[in-house]
Amino acid sequence: MSQALTPSAPVSELEPWIAARLHPLSDYDPATRQVRSDFDLNPEAARLRPTGPLHPAAVLVPLVEREDGLTVLLTRRADSLARHSGQVAFPGGRAEPGEAPWETALREAEEEIGLERSFVRVAGLADPYETVTGFSITPVVGFVRPGFTLQPHAAEVAEVFETPFAFLMDPANHETRFHEGSDGLRRHYYAMPHEGRFIWGATAGMLRALYERLFGADPPP
């Protein structure tokens, strides 16, 4: 059995390790994937799960190759947006008809932050993530070589920043917090504060799921 890697291992070792633990593009079938969701920490709120078809969406989880190790490129949504304003998110959005998840993720990354797809090597797909707002999001993990220039879409993105991959893949940094809803239910969520930025909600939930798949003691099949 090969020795387990840590998130701070060299990129040359991490890339094949990560790719082997993700769902490959070649046999993409969302019906066979383990689903993660906003309800993982809130099973008592399952009655709030949307009953109709979920809207397909995808996000790019960009792992940037830096000399000091991998970083995860994230955005802070514009304060002027009607929904989820100011929240930290991956570049991504709703799928267009006929698009594969990786096509959606790469297109949205180009449109939102100006990340050219020629800089991205798609490694595979993480587990789909369902949100209480009615979306089924496929996280597309890609390695990003340095040298890119970003042009964030000002109407959608207030800031683009990078957070160390090793920090986000350390369960000691995965806080569980809660807030009281207007219906009296207590909603729990993951949070990963780092250098004055607050990563939480669905983004933190997808990062937690990615940690469990890549480095958890008993990663899912």
C-alpha positions as CSV (number, residue, x, y, z in Angstrom):
1,M,0.0,0.0,0.0
2,S,1.4,3.4,-1.0
3,Q,2.0,5.9,1.8
4,A,-0.7,8.5,2.1
5,L,0.2,12.0,1.0
6,T,-0.4,15.3,2.8
7,P,-1.9,18.4,1.2
8,S,1.5,20.1,1.5
9,A,3.3,17.4,-0.7
10,P,4.9,18.5,-3.9
11,V,2.5,19.2,-6.8
12,S,4.2,16.4,-8.9
13,E,3.1,13.9,-6.3
14,L,-0.3,15.5,-5.4
15,E,-1.6,15.8,-8.9
16,P,-1.8,12.0,-9.6
17,W,-2.9,11.3,-6.0
18,I,-5.8,13.8,-6.3
19,A,-6.8,12.7,-9.8
20,A,-7.0,9.1,-8.7
21,R,-9.5,10.0,-5.9
22,L,-11.8,12.1,-8.0
23,H,-14.6,11.0,-10.4
24,P,-13.1,10.8,-13.9
25,L,-14.7,12.7,-16.7
26,S,-14.8,9.6,-18.9
27,D,-17.7,8.0,-17.1
28,Y,-19.5,11.0,-15.7
29,D,-22.9,9.9,-14.3
30,P,-24.3,12.1,-11.6
31,A,-26.9,9.5,-10.6
32,T,-24.2,7.2,-9.3
33,R,-22.3,9.8,-7.2
34,Q,-22.5,10.2,-3.5
35,V,-24.3,13.5,-2.9
36,R,-23.3,16.1,-0.4
37,S,-25.5,18.9,0.7
38,D,-26.4,21.8,2.9
39,F,-28.4,19.2,4.9
40,D,-25.4,17.1,5.9
41,L,-25.1,19.0,9.1
42,N,-28.9,19.7,9.4
43,P,-30.8,16.4,8.9
44,E,-33.7,17.8,10.9
45,A,-34.2,20.5,8.1
46,A,-34.6,17.9,5.4
47,R,-38.2,18.9,5.0
48,L,-36.9,22.1,3.5
49,R,-35.2,20.2,0.6
50,P,-36.6,21.4,-2.7
51,T,-39.1,19.0,-4.1
52,G,-38.8,19.9,-7.8
53,P,-35.9,19.3,-10.2
54,L,-32.7,20.9,-9.1
55,H,-30.9,23.4,-11.3
56,P,-27.6,22.0,-12.7
57,A,-24.6,24.1,-12.0
58,A,-20.8,23.7,-11.7
59,V,-17.9,25.4,-10.1
60,L,-14.2,25.3,-10.8
61,V,-12.0,24.4,-7.8
62,P,-8.8,26.0,-9.1
63,L,-5.6,24.6,-7.5
64,V,-2.9,27.1,-8.3
65,E,0.7,25.8,-8.5
66,R,2.8,28.2,-6.4
67,E,6.4,27.7,-5.3
68,D,5.3,27.4,-1.6
69,G,2.6,24.8,-2.5
70,L,-0.9,24.7,-3.9
71,T,-3.4,27.5,-3.3
72,V,-7.1,27.5,-3.9
73,L,-8.3,30.5,-6.0
74,L,-11.6,32.0,-4.6
75,T,-13.8,35.0,-5.2
76,R,-15.8,37.3,-3.0
77,R,-19.1,38.1,-4.7
78,A,-20.0,41.7,-5.4
79,D,-21.9,43.5,-2.7
80,S,-24.5,44.7,-5.3
81,L,-25.7,41.2,-6.2
82,A,-29.2,40.3,-5.2
83,R,-28.3,36.8,-3.9
84,H,-25.3,35.8,-1.8
85,S,-23.7,39.2,-2.0
86,G,-20.3,39.5,-0.4
87,Q,-20.0,35.7,0.1
88,V,-16.8,33.8,-0.7
89,A,-17.3,31.4,-3.6
90,F,-15.7,29.4,-6.3
91,P,-15.9,30.7,-9.9
92,G,-18.9,29.0,-11.4
93,G,-22.6,29.1,-12.1
94,R,-25.7,27.6,-13.8
95,A,-25.1,25.2,-16.6
96,E,-26.4,25.9,-20.1
97,P,-28.3,23.3,-22.0
98,G,-26.1,20.5,-23.2
99,E,-23.0,21.5,-21.2
100,A,-20.9,19.0,-19.3
101,P,-19.9,20.2,-15.8
102,W,-16.3,20.9,-16.8
103,E,-17.5,23.0,-19.7
104,T,-19.7,25.1,-17.4
105,A,-16.9,25.5,-14.9
106,L,-14.3,26.6,-17.4
107,R,-16.7,28.9,-19.2
108,E,-17.9,30.6,-16.0
109,A,-14.3,31.0,-14.8
110,E,-13.5,32.8,-18.0
111,E,-16.6,35.0,-17.8
112,E,-16.3,35.8,-14.0
113,I,-12.6,36.3,-13.4
114,G,-11.0,36.1,-16.9
115,L,-9.1,32.8,-16.1
116,E,-8.2,31.4,-19.6
117,R,-9.0,27.7,-19.8
118,S,-5.6,27.1,-21.5
119,F,-4.0,27.5,-18.0
120,V,-6.2,24.8,-16.4
121,R,-5.7,21.0,-16.4
122,V,-8.9,19.4,-15.3
123,A,-8.1,16.6,-12.8
124,G,-11.6,15.3,-12.2
125,L,-14.9,15.8,-10.5
126,A,-15.7,16.0,-6.8
127,D,-19.0,14.8,-5.2
128,P,-22.0,16.8,-6.4
129,Y,-23.4,19.3,-3.8
130,E,-27.0,20.2,-3.4
131,T,-28.0,23.5,-1.9
132,V,-31.1,24.6,0.0
133,T,-31.7,27.1,-2.8
134,G,-32.3,24.3,-5.3
135,F,-29.0,23.8,-7.2
136,S,-27.1,20.7,-7.8
137,I,-23.4,21.8,-8.1
138,T,-20.6,19.7,-9.6
139,P,-17.2,20.8,-8.3
140,V,-14.6,20.5,-11.1
141,V,-11.1,20.3,-9.7
142,G,-8.4,21.7,-11.9
143,F,-4.7,22.5,-11.6
144,V,-3.8,26.0,-12.7
145,R,-0.3,26.8,-14.0
146,P,1.1,30.2,-13.0
147,G,1.4,33.1,-15.5
148,F,-2.3,33.8,-15.9
149,T,-3.8,37.3,-15.8
150,L,-7.2,37.8,-14.2
151,Q,-9.9,40.3,-15.2
152,P,-12.7,40.0,-12.7
153,H,-16.2,41.0,-13.9
154,A,-16.9,43.9,-11.6
155,A,-20.6,43.4,-11.6
156,E,-20.2,39.9,-10.1
157,V,-16.9,39.8,-8.4
158,A,-15.5,42.2,-5.7
159,E,-12.3,40.4,-5.1
160,V,-10.2,37.4,-6.2
161,F,-7.7,35.8,-3.7
162,E,-5.8,32.6,-3.0
163,T,-5.9,30.6,0.2
164,P,-3.3,27.8,1.0
165,F,-4.6,24.4,0.0
166,A,-2.9,22.8,3.0
167,F,-4.9,25.2,5.3
168,L,-8.2,24.3,3.7
169,M,-7.5,20.6,3.7
170,D,-6.7,20.6,7.4
171,P,-9.8,19.4,9.4
172,A,-8.5,21.4,12.4
173,N,-9.5,24.5,10.4
174,H,-13.0,23.3,9.7
175,E,-15.2,25.1,12.3
176,T,-18.9,24.2,12.8
177,R,-21.0,27.2,13.5
178,F,-24.8,27.9,13.5
179,H,-27.4,30.6,13.2
180,E,-31.0,30.7,14.3
181,G,-33.5,30.8,11.4
182,S,-36.7,32.8,11.4
183,D,-38.6,29.4,11.7
184,G,-36.8,28.7,14.9
185,L,-34.5,26.0,13.5
186,R,-30.8,26.1,14.2
187,R,-28.8,25.8,11.0
188,H,-25.3,24.5,11.3
189,Y,-22.6,25.1,8.6
190,Y,-18.9,24.8,8.1
191,A,-16.7,27.8,8.3
192,M,-13.0,28.3,7.5
193,P,-11.8,31.8,8.5
194,H,-8.4,32.7,7.1
195,E,-6.6,36.1,7.2
196,G,-9.7,38.2,7.7
197,R,-11.8,36.3,5.1
198,F,-14.8,34.2,6.1
199,I,-15.2,31.0,4.0
200,W,-18.5,29.4,4.9
201,G,-21.7,27.8,3.7
202,A,-21.8,25.8,0.5
203,T,-18.2,26.8,-0.4
204,A,-16.9,25.5,2.9
205,G,-19.2,22.4,2.6
206,M,-17.7,21.5,-0.8
207,L,-14.2,22.0,0.6
208,R,-15.0,19.8,3.6
209,A,-16.3,17.1,1.2
210,L,-13.2,17.4,-1.0
211,Y,-11.0,16.9,2.1
212,E,-12.9,13.8,3.0
213,R,-12.6,12.4,-0.5
214,L,-8.9,13.2,-0.9
215,F,-7.4,12.9,2.6
216,G,-10.0,11.5,5.0
217,A,-9.2,8.5,7.1
218,D,-11.9,6.5,5.2
219,P,-12.4,8.3,1.9
220,P,-15.7,7.5,0.0
221,P,-15.5,5.1,-2.9
